């Protein structure tokens, strides 16, 4: 059974915190379908963990760095163009700093990373099914139970029309969610594939051992007191089949979101996994596909026409914007980025205040727009250079420390390295996604990011003393 195959991942190193960890997994599982119930579970775990481990939490230098960032954000809100909006904008940051600080102490082992990834992948399937129903079956309903406990709104044909959004507000937001679960699902799939190969090799070795006339009898005691060589039992195929279905479903949904950003990150992740596994032929094949699509979209007409006979217009027309011609200048990302940079130059130290971009852009361009489709330019414009540079430095330190841990040969075995690599890939994918979009304003995406970031940091922290002991 699938549950039995996952039993090892439910183990937590400290029995006192086993209940907190299980409740957090339950919250993560239901979070995409009910952000309210998921948030309640996560907040309860946060409070319990904080009360039990606050001394450890407040001693970590990285948490002090986020505390300093929080103070800077509060100060910039005092100089904001719209102070009320700026103080409200703090709720997109300050509570999540607490989530990060707490869960980076609760999550300590690669086993927890694996279980968290399984939970996210399993929770994605109902959301994908709703998206498929929305796009191909014309599902159109609004379900609201007890105000916000369950609040599903599915528009027929997608949002915008023709682009799958499922129960998310926009197709791009749904693409950001799918990028996370696709990368984690692909990492788990590769892990199961490795286990299957290892089990098959062990089975062959055991058969050779049994039929070899030169092999010792299996019941002869060995010097260590064992009863001869032991071979691992064959792996159940159910997890591998489940992950195969989940990865295909998530990737299919990602295609139908029609998000260029999501497509690029998914392809980047596939190439990164192929390089990590050493599959040069696959890298070459994916590279050839990418080159064909790019040539169909951007090459001179004679060359493009040749490749457009092979590549569906669904891809190349979306890349070069022929699918959506006559786009207003105010809706182009280049225009939005230039405006955000001009705001930064006018108030480089404190910015214009959180949530100020939308109002300023509408006044200047007469076009309503929620954000400039670049998180870092938005932060420069709204909070100034000091806060944004500190924010980027903290994220950079976590990424650097994680990469250093991945390079260490003494702690993580091959299987644990793969799941840790998957989390780093999600982190890099989030960075890429936020260079042409902003996931901050979606409660689900924002929460998932800080939980995943806490997971990376928690395992890195937990491994640090072990590496120090090994080096002595």
C-alpha positions as CSV (number, residue, x, y, z in Angstrom):
1,X,0.0,0.0,0.0
2,X,1.0,3.6,-0.6
3,X,0.6,4.5,3.1
4,X,2.8,1.6,4.2
5,X,5.5,2.8,1.7
6,X,5.4,6.2,3.3
7,X,5.5,5.1,6.9
8,X,9.2,5.7,7.3
9,X,8.7,9.3,6.3
10,X,6.3,10.0,9.2
11,X,9.1,9.3,11.8
12,X,10.3,12.3,13.7
13,X,13.6,12.4,15.5
14,X,12.2,13.8,18.7
15,X,9.0,12.0,19.9
16,X,7.9,15.1,21.9
17,X,7.3,16.9,18.6
18,X,5.8,14.0,16.6
19,X,2.3,15.3,17.0
20,X,3.3,18.9,15.9
21,X,4.9,17.5,12.8
22,X,1.9,15.3,11.9
23,X,-0.5,18.3,12.4
24,X,1.7,20.4,10.2
25,X,1.5,17.8,7.5
26,X,-2.2,17.7,7.8
27,X,-2.4,21.4,7.4
28,X,-0.1,21.3,4.3
29,X,-2.2,18.6,2.8
30,X,-5.5,20.5,3.0
31,X,-4.0,23.9,2.4
32,X,-4.5,24.1,-1.4
33,X,-8.2,23.2,-1.0
34,X,-8.9,25.2,2.2
35,X,-6.3,27.8,3.1
36,X,-8.3,28.7,6.2
37,X,-8.2,25.1,7.7
38,X,-4.6,24.7,6.6
39,X,-3.6,28.0,8.2
40,X,-5.4,27.1,11.4
41,X,-3.3,23.8,11.7
42,X,-0.1,25.6,10.8
43,X,-0.7,28.4,13.3
44,X,-1.4,25.9,16.1
45,X,1.8,24.1,15.3
46,X,3.6,27.4,15.2
47,X,2.4,28.4,18.7
48,X,3.2,25.0,20.3
49,X,6.6,24.8,18.7
50,X,7.4,28.4,19.6
51,X,6.5,27.8,23.3
52,X,8.6,24.6,23.4
53,X,11.7,25.9,21.5
54,X,11.7,29.7,21.6
55,X,15.2,29.8,23.2
56,X,16.7,27.9,20.3
57,X,14.7,30.0,17.8
58,X,15.7,33.4,19.1
59,X,19.4,32.4,19.2
60,X,19.8,31.8,15.5
61,X,21.5,34.7,13.7
62,X,19.4,34.3,10.5
63,X,16.2,34.8,12.5
64,X,17.7,38.1,13.9
65,X,18.3,39.1,10.3
66,X,14.6,38.6,9.5
67,X,13.8,40.5,12.6
68,X,15.9,43.4,11.5
69,X,14.2,43.3,8.1
70,X,10.9,43.4,9.8
71,X,11.9,46.6,11.7
72,X,13.1,48.2,8.5
73,X,9.8,47.4,6.8
74,X,7.9,49.0,9.7
75,X,10.1,52.1,9.4
76,X,9.5,52.4,5.7
77,X,5.8,52.1,6.2
78,X,6.0,55.3,8.3
79,X,7.3,57.2,5.3
80,X,4.8,55.6,2.8
81,X,2.8,57.5,0.2
82,X,-0.3,55.7,1.7
83,X,0.5,54.7,5.3
84,X,-2.6,52.6,5.8
85,X,-1.9,50.5,2.7
86,X,1.7,50.1,3.7
87,X,0.9,48.9,7.2
88,X,-1.6,46.4,5.8
89,X,1.2,45.3,3.4
90,X,3.3,44.3,6.4
91,X,1.0,41.3,6.8
92,X,2.5,39.8,3.7
93,X,5.8,39.7,5.5
94,X,5.9,39.8,9.3
95,X,3.7,36.7,10.0
96,X,5.7,34.7,7.5
97,X,8.9,35.6,9.2
98,X,7.5,33.9,12.3
99,X,6.5,30.9,10.2
100,X,10.0,30.6,8.8
101,X,11.7,31.0,12.2
102,X,9.5,28.3,13.8
103,X,9.4,25.7,11.1
104,X,13.1,26.0,10.4
105,X,13.5,24.6,13.9
106,X,10.7,22.0,13.6
107,X,12.0,20.6,10.3
108,X,15.4,19.0,10.8
109,X,15.9,15.9,8.6
110,X,15.7,14.8,4.9
111,X,13.0,12.3,6.0
112,X,10.8,15.3,6.8
113,X,11.6,16.9,3.5
114,X,10.5,13.7,1.8
115,X,7.2,13.5,3.7
116,X,6.5,17.2,3.1
117,X,7.0,16.7,-0.6
118,X,4.7,13.7,-0.7
119,X,2.0,15.7,1.1
120,X,2.2,18.5,-1.4
121,X,2.1,16.2,-4.4
122,X,-0.9,14.3,-3.1
123,X,-2.7,17.5,-2.3
124,X,-2.2,18.8,-5.8
125,X,-4.2,16.1,-7.6
126,X,-7.7,17.3,-6.6
127,X,-6.8,20.8,-7.6
128,X,-5.6,19.6,-11.0
129,X,-8.8,17.6,-11.5
130,X,-10.8,20.7,-10.9
131,X,-8.7,22.6,-13.4
132,X,-9.2,19.9,-16.1
133,X,-13.0,20.0,-15.4
134,X,-12.9,23.8,-15.7
135,X,-11.2,23.8,-19.1
136,X,-12.6,20.7,-20.8
137,X,-16.0,20.0,-19.1
138,X,-17.1,23.6,-18.6
139,X,-17.3,23.4,-14.8
140,X,-18.8,26.5,-13.4
141,X,-19.6,26.7,-9.7
142,X,-19.0,28.7,-6.6
143,X,-18.9,26.7,-3.3
144,X,-18.7,28.6,0.0
145,X,-19.0,26.8,3.3
146,X,-19.0,28.8,6.5
147,X,-17.7,31.9,4.8
148,X,-14.0,31.1,4.2
149,X,-13.6,27.5,5.4
150,X,-14.2,26.3,1.9
151,X,-14.3,29.0,-0.8
152,X,-14.0,27.6,-4.3
153,X,-14.8,29.6,-7.4
154,X,-14.3,28.0,-10.8
155,X,-15.0,30.0,-13.9
156,X,-15.8,28.0,-17.1
157,X,-13.0,28.1,-19.6
158,X,-10.4,29.4,-17.2
159,X,-9.3,32.7,-15.9
160,X,-8.3,34.4,-18.1
161,X,-10.5,32.6,-20.7
162,X,-8.6,29.7,-22.3
163,X,-6.1,29.3,-19.5
164,X,-6.5,26.8,-16.7
165,X,-6.7,28.4,-13.2
166,X,-8.6,25.8,-11.2
167,X,-9.6,27.2,-7.8
168,X,-6.9,29.9,-8.0
169,X,-7.6,33.5,-8.9
170,X,-5.5,33.5,-12.0
171,X,-3.7,31.1,-14.3
172,X,-0.3,32.5,-13.5
173,X,-0.9,32.0,-9.8
174,X,-1.9,28.4,-10.5
175,X,1.2,28.0,-12.6
176,X,3.3,29.1,-9.6
177,X,1.7,26.4,-7.5
178,X,2.1,23.7,-10.2
179,X,5.8,24.6,-10.6
180,X,6.4,23.8,-6.9
181,X,4.5,20.4,-6.9
182,X,5.9,19.4,-10.3
183,X,9.5,19.9,-9.2
184,X,9.0,18.0,-5.9
185,X,7.0,15.3,-7.6
186,X,9.7,14.8,-10.2
187,X,12.3,14.5,-7.5
188,X,10.3,11.9,-5.6
189,X,9.7,10.0,-8.9
190,X,13.5,9.9,-9.5
191,X,14.0,8.7,-6.0
192,X,11.5,5.8,-6.5
193,X,13.1,5.0,-9.8
194,X,16.4,4.7,-8.1
195,X,15.0,2.5,-5.4
196,X,13.3,0.3,-8.1
197,X,16.7,-0.1,-9.9
198,X,18.4,-0.9,-6.6
199,X,15.8,-3.5,-5.7
200,X,16.1,-5.1,-9.1
201,X,19.9,-5.3,-8.9
202,X,19.6,-6.8,-5.3
203,X,17.1,-9.3,-6.6
204,X,19.5,-10.4,-9.4
205,X,22.4,-10.6,-6.9
206,X,20.3,-12.7,-4.5
207,X,19.4,-15.1,-7.3
208,X,23.0,-15.4,-8.4
209,X,24.0,-16.1,-4.7
210,X,21.4,-18.9,-4.4
211,X,22.5,-20.7,-7.6
212,X,26.2,-20.2,-7.2
213,X,27.9,-23.4,-6.1
214,X,30.9,-21.5,-4.7
215,X,28.7,-19.3,-2.4
216,X,28.6,-20.1,1.3
217,X,25.5,-21.4,2.9
218,X,23.2,-18.6,3.9
219,X,22.7,-19.9,7.4
220,X,26.3,-20.0,8.4
221,X,26.9,-17.3,11.0
222,X,29.1,-14.5,10.0
223,X,31.7,-12.9,12.3
224,X,29.2,-10.2,13.2
225,X,26.6,-12.7,14.3
226,X,24.3,-12.3,11.4
227,X,22.8,-15.3,9.5
228,X,24.4,-14.5,6.2
229,X,23.8,-11.9,3.6
230,X,20.4,-10.1,3.6
231,X,18.8,-8.6,0.5
232,X,16.2,-5.8,0.6
233,X,12.7,-6.9,-0.2
234,X,11.3,-5.8,-3.5
235,X,9.9,-2.3,-3.6
236,X,6.2,-1.9,-4.1
237,X,5.3,-0.4,-7.5
238,X,2.4,1.6,-6.1
239,X,4.4,4.7,-5.1
240,X,6.2,4.8,-8.4
241,X,2.9,4.5,-10.4
242,X,1.2,7.1,-8.2
243,X,4.1,9.6,-8.7
244,X,4.1,8.9,-12.5
245,X,0.4,9.8,-12.7
246,X,0.9,12.9,-10.4
247,X,3.9,14.2,-12.4
248,X,2.2,13.8,-15.7
249,X,-1.0,15.4,-14.4
250,X,0.8,18.4,-12.9
251,X,2.9,18.9,-16.0
252,X,-0.2,18.7,-18.2
253,X,-2.0,21.2,-16.1
254,X,1.0,23.5,-16.2
255,X,0.9,23.4,-20.0
256,X,-2.7,24.4,-20.0
257,X,-2.1,27.4,-17.7
258,X,-0.4,28.9,-20.8
259,X,2.2,30.5,-18.5
260,X,5.4,31.1,-20.3
261,X,7.1,31.6,-17.0
262,X,5.8,28.2,-15.7
263,X,6.9,26.5,-18.9
264,X,10.4,27.9,-18.7
265,X,10.9,26.9,-15.1
266,X,9.6,23.4,-15.6
267,X,12.0,22.8,-18.6
268,X,14.8,24.3,-16.5
269,X,14.0,21.9,-13.7
270,X,14.0,18.9,-16.1
271,X,17.4,19.9,-17.5
272,X,18.7,20.4,-14.0
273,X,17.6,16.9,-12.9
274,X,19.0,15.4,-16.1
275,X,22.4,17.0,-15.4
276,X,22.3,15.9,-11.8
277,X,21.6,12.4,-12.9
278,X,24.2,12.5,-15.7
279,X,21.8,11.8,-18.5
280,X,23.6,13.6,-21.3
281,X,21.3,12.2,-24.0
282,X,18.2,13.5,-22.3
283,X,19.9,16.9,-21.9
284,X,20.6,16.9,-25.6
285,X,17.1,15.9,-26.5
286,X,15.4,18.5,-24.3
287,X,17.9,21.1,-25.6
288,X,16.9,20.2,-29.2
289,X,13.2,20.6,-28.3
290,X,13.8,24.0,-26.7
291,X,15.8,25.2,-29.6
292,X,13.1,24.1,-32.1
293,X,10.4,26.0,-30.1
294,X,12.6,29.2,-29.8
295,X,13.4,29.1,-33.5
296,X,9.7,28.7,-34.4
297,X,8.9,31.7,-32.2
298,X,11.8,34.1,-32.9
299,X,13.9,33.1,-35.9
300,X,13.7,34.9,-39.3
301,X,10.6,34.0,-41.2
302,X,12.1,31.4,-43.6
303,X,13.6,29.5,-40.7
304,X,10.6,30.0,-38.4
305,X,8.2,28.7,-41.0
306,X,10.1,25.5,-41.3
307,X,10.0,24.8,-37.5
308,X,6.4,26.0,-37.2
309,X,5.4,22.9,-39.3
310,X,6.7,20.8,-36.4
311,X,6.1,22.9,-33.3
312,X,2.4,23.5,-32.4
313,X,1.3,27.2,-32.6
314,X,0.1,26.8,-29.0
315,X,3.7,27.1,-27.9
316,X,5.5,29.4,-30.3
317,X,2.6,31.9,-30.7
318,X,2.4,32.2,-26.9
319,X,6.1,32.8,-26.6
320,X,6.3,35.6,-29.2
321,X,2.8,37.1,-28.2
322,X,1.2,36.4,-31.5
323,X,-1.5,34.6,-29.6
324,X,-2.4,37.9,-27.9
325,X,-1.7,40.7,-30.4
326,X,-2.3,44.4,-29.8
327,X,-1.5,44.1,-26.1
328,X,-1.8,47.6,-24.5
329,X,1.6,49.2,-23.7
330,X,0.6,49.6,-20.0
331,X,0.2,45.8,-19.7
332,X,3.6,45.0,-21.0
333,X,6.2,43.9,-18.4
334,X,8.8,46.2,-19.8
335,X,6.6,49.3,-19.2
336,X,5.9,48.1,-15.6
337,X,9.5,47.5,-14.8
338,X,10.6,50.9,-16.1
339,X,7.9,52.6,-14.0
340,X,9.0,50.6,-10.9
341,X,12.6,51.6,-11.5
342,X,11.7,55.2,-11.9
343,X,9.9,55.1,-8.5
344,X,13.0,53.6,-6.9
345,X,15.1,56.4,-8.2
346,X,12.8,59.0,-6.7
347,X,12.8,57.4,-3.2
348,X,15.8,55.1,-3.0
349,X,16.1,54.8,0.8
350,X,12.6,54.2,2.1
351,X,10.6,53.6,-1.1
352,X,7.0,54.7,-1.6
353,X,5.5,52.2,0.9
354,X,4.2,48.6,0.5
355,X,1.2,48.2,-1.8
356,X,1.8,51.7,-3.3
357,X,2.7,50.6,-6.8
358,X,-0.8,49.8,-7.9
359,X,-2.2,53.2,-7.0
360,X,0.7,55.1,-8.4
361,X,0.7,53.1,-11.7
362,X,-3.1,53.6,-12.1
363,X,-2.7,57.4,-11.6
364,X,0.1,57.6,-14.2
365,X,-1.0,55.0,-16.8
366,X,-4.8,55.0,-16.3
367,X,-4.6,51.2,-16.1
368,X,-5.3,49.2,-12.9
369,X,-2.4,46.8,-12.1
370,X,-1.8,44.9,-8.9
371,X,2.0,44.7,-9.2
372,X,4.9,45.2,-11.6
373,X,5.5,41.5,-12.4
374,X,8.9,41.5,-10.7
375,X,9.1,41.0,-6.9
376,X,12.5,42.5,-6.5
377,X,11.8,45.7,-8.6
378,X,8.6,46.0,-6.6
379,X,10.4,45.8,-3.3
380,X,13.0,48.4,-4.5
381,X,10.2,50.8,-5.4
382,X,8.1,50.2,-2.3
383,X,10.6,49.6,0.5
384,X,13.9,51.1,-0.8
385,X,17.4,49.8,-1.3
386,X,18.4,48.9,2.3
387,X,15.3,46.6,3.0
388,X,15.4,44.9,-0.4
389,X,19.2,44.3,-0.3
390,X,18.9,42.8,3.2
391,X,16.0,40.6,2.0
392,X,18.0,39.4,-1.0
393,X,21.1,38.8,1.2
394,X,19.1,36.6,3.6
395,X,17.7,34.6,0.7
396,X,21.2,34.3,-0.8
397,X,22.7,33.1,2.4
398,X,20.1,30.3,2.7
399,X,20.7,29.3,-1.0
400,X,24.5,29.3,-0.5
401,X,24.3,27.3,2.7
402,X,22.1,24.8,1.1
403,X,24.4,24.4,-1.9
404,X,27.3,23.9,0.5
405,X,25.5,21.2,2.3
406,X,24.7,19.5,-1.0
407,X,28.4,19.4,-1.8
408,X,29.4,17.8,1.6
409,X,30.0,14.1,1.0
410,X,30.0,13.1,4.7
411,X,26.3,13.7,5.8
412,X,23.7,13.3,3.1
413,X,23.6,10.0,1.2
414,X,22.6,9.9,-2.4
415,X,18.9,9.5,-1.8
416,X,18.9,12.3,0.8
417,X,20.9,14.5,-1.6
418,X,18.3,14.1,-4.3
419,X,15.4,15.3,-2.1
420,X,17.4,18.2,-0.8
421,X,18.4,19.1,-4.3
422,X,14.7,19.1,-5.2
423,X,14.0,21.7,-2.5
424,X,16.9,23.8,-3.8
425,X,15.4,23.5,-7.3
426,X,12.0,24.8,-5.9
427,X,13.8,27.7,-4.3
428,X,15.6,28.6,-7.6
429,X,12.3,28.1,-9.4
430,X,10.6,30.5,-7.0
431,X,13.4,33.1,-7.7
432,X,12.9,32.8,-11.4
433,X,9.1,32.9,-11.2
434,X,9.3,36.2,-9.2
435,X,11.5,37.9,-11.7
436,X,8.6,38.1,-14.1
437,X,5.7,37.8,-11.7
438,X,4.9,38.2,-8.0
439,X,3.7,35.3,-5.8
440,X,3.6,37.4,-2.7
441,X,-0.1,38.4,-2.9
442,X,-1.4,34.8,-3.1
443,X,-1.8,33.5,0.5
444,X,-1.2,29.9,-0.6
445,X,1.9,30.5,-2.6
446,X,3.4,32.9,0.0
447,X,2.8,30.4,2.8
448,X,4.2,27.4,0.8
449,X,7.3,29.4,-0.1
450,X,8.2,30.2,3.5
451,X,7.5,26.7,4.6
452,X,9.8,25.3,1.9
453,X,12.4,27.9,2.7
454,X,12.2,26.9,6.4
455,X,12.6,23.3,5.4
456,X,15.9,24.0,3.5
457,X,17.2,26.1,6.4
458,X,16.1,23.7,9.1
459,X,18.0,20.7,7.5
460,X,21.0,22.9,6.9
461,X,21.1,24.0,10.5
462,X,20.6,20.5,11.8
463,X,23.5,19.2,9.7
464,X,25.9,21.9,10.8
465,X,26.7,20.5,14.2
466,X,27.0,17.0,12.8
467,X,29.5,18.3,10.2
468,X,31.4,20.0,13.1
469,X,31.5,16.7,15.1
470,X,32.7,14.8,12.0
471,X,35.5,17.3,11.3
472,X,36.9,17.0,14.9
